[in-house]
Amino acid sequence: MKHTTRKTTPEAKRETLRRRQVRAIKTLVK
């Protein structure tokens, strides 16, 4: 699966940060 052209917009950065936070929270919960 190829990801759409990478975007350097703030939206993409925000999504990445959110994903990181979710992952960290999951690890903590676990």
C-alpha angles and dihedrals in degrees: 000000000000118000118229116261107301112256124213092196119125088249092063091047091050091051091051092050091048091050090050091050092049090051092050092048091050090052091049093048090048 
